[in-house]
């Protein structure tokens, strides 16, 4: 007789505890890797840096359909500042070598576009140098941020953009 009373009681109590075991319906590391990580590296930064250890540190529900996730990750330079500067130097040198164009020595549109891209890259390298000094390949930085997800019919979707690196 006791078996018939104990078994329904155990089943009833265990079903009440299920929601407290862990809510897998909230956004977590899977959503971070699929939706946030690609946005961290914008404008070709994936050639310069890599993201490591992206994970959720905390989260809170703003309402039943909105969830904010505190994230933390490390990002590291794949190439050092000096090597990066060497890569852009040939393009800048090509523009300087062209000098002031005349009708007979005017550079082609392709040469001018390539040189302009090199100058833009040179400016970008200068800005990186000011921000991070003469960084080396492997230098890493820890970053904390938060992003917001909204619940849709197809799961959680990112509704805010993270800060990009570098």
C-alpha positions in Angstrom: 0.0 0.0 0.0 2.8 2.4 0.9 4.3 1.8 -2.6 1.2 3.2 -4.3 1.3 6.4 -2.1 5.1 7.0 -2.3 5.4 6.6 -6.1 2.9 9.3 -7.1 4.3 11.6 -4.4 7.9 11.2 -5.7 6.7 11.8 -9.3 4.8 14.9 -8.3 7.7 16.3 -6.3 10.2 15.6 -9.1 8.1 17.3 -11.7 7.9 20.4 -9.6 11.7 20.5 -9.3 12.4 20.3 -13.1 12.1 24.0 -13.8 14.7 24.7 -11.1 17.3 22.3 -12.4 18.5 24.7 -15.1 16.7 26.7 -17.7 18.1 25.5 -21.0 15.6 27.7 -22.8 17.6 30.8 -22.1 20.3 32.1 -24.4 23.8 30.8 -23.6 27.2 30.0 -25.1 25.6 28.4 -28.3 23.8 31.7 -29.2 26.9 33.7 -28.3 29.1 31.7 -30.7 26.6 31.7 -33.5 25.3 35.2 -33.3 27.7 37.4 -31.3 31.1 36.1 -32.2 30.8 37.0 -35.9 29.9 40.6 -35.0 32.9 41.1 -32.7 35.2 41.0 -35.7 34.0 43.5 -38.2 35.7 45.2 -41.1 38.2 42.4 -41.8 39.5 42.3 -38.2 39.4 38.5 -38.4 42.7 38.6 -40.3 44.2 40.7 -37.5 42.7 39.3 -34.2 41.0 36.1 -32.9 38.3 35.7 -30.3 39.0 33.2 -27.5 37.0 32.0 -24.4 33.7 33.7 -25.3 31.2 32.8 -22.5 28.2 34.0 -20.6 29.1 35.3 -17.1 25.5 36.3 -16.0 22.1 37.1 -17.4 18.8 38.5 -16.4 15.3 38.5 -17.9 13.9 42.0 -18.6 10.5 40.5 -19.5 9.4 37.0 -20.7 10.7 37.7 -24.2 13.9 39.8 -23.6 17.0 38.5 -21.9 20.3 40.4 -21.3 23.5 38.4 -21.2 26.7 39.6 -19.7 29.6 38.2 -21.7 33.4 38.0 -21.3 36.0 37.0 -23.8 39.6 37.4 -24.7 40.9 38.6 -28.0 44.4 38.3 -29.3 46.4 39.8 -32.1 47.4 37.3 -34.7 50.1 39.5 -36.1 52.4 42.1 -34.5 52.4 45.8 -35.2 55.8 45.8 -36.9 54.9 43.0 -39.2 51.6 44.6 -40.0 53.4 47.9 -40.9 55.8 46.0 -43.2 52.8 44.5 -45.1 51.4 47.9 -46.0 54.7 49.7 -46.7 55.1 48.4 -50.3 51.7 49.9 -51.3 52.5 53.3 -49.7 56.0 53.2 -51.3 54.3 52.7 -54.7 52.3 55.9 -54.3 55.4 57.9 -53.2 57.4 56.5 -56.2 54.7 57.7 -58.6 55.4 61.3 -57.6 53.3 64.1 -59.1 51.6 62.8 -62.2 51.9 64.4 -65.6 49.8 63.6 -68.6 52.4 61.1 -69.8 53.1 59.5 -66.4 49.6 59.5 -64.9 49.1 56.2 -62.9 46.3 53.9 -63.8 43.1 53.9 -61.8 44.0 50.5 -60.4 47.5 51.8 -59.2 45.8 54.8 -57.6 43.1 52.7 -55.9 45.7 50.3 -54.5 47.9 53.1 -53.2 44.9 54.8 -51.6 44.0 51.5 -49.9 47.6 51.3 -48.6 47.4 54.8 -47.2 44.1 53.9 -45.5 45.7 50.8 -44.0 48.6 52.8 -42.9 46.4 55.2 -41.0 44.6 52.3 -39.5 47.9 50.8 -38.3 48.8 54.2 -36.8 45.6 54.3 -34.9 46.1 50.7 -33.6 49.7 51.7 -32.6 48.3 54.6 -30.6 45.7 52.5 -28.9 47.8 49.4 -28.1 51.4 50.4 -28.6 53.7 48.2 -30.6 51.7 45.1 -29.9 53.1 41.6 -30.7 51.4 38.6 -32.1 49.7 36.8 -29.2 49.1 39.9 -27.1 45.6 39.4 -25.7 43.1 41.6 -24.0 40.1 40.6 -21.8 36.8 42.3 -22.6 33.4 42.4 -20.9 30.2 43.5 -22.5 26.5 42.7 -22.5 24.1 41.9 -25.3 20.3 41.5 -25.4 18.3 38.7 -27.0 14.7 38.6 -27.9 12.6 35.4 -28.0 11.2 34.6 -31.4 9.3 31.6 -32.8 12.7 30.2 -34.0 14.6 30.7 -30.7 16.6 33.5 -29.2 17.8 36.2 -31.7 20.3 39.0 -30.9 18.7 42.4 -30.7 21.7 44.5 -29.7 25.2 44.6 -31.1 28.3 44.0 -29.1 31.4 46.2 -29.1 33.7 45.3 -31.9 37.4 44.6 -31.5 40.0 46.1 -31.8 
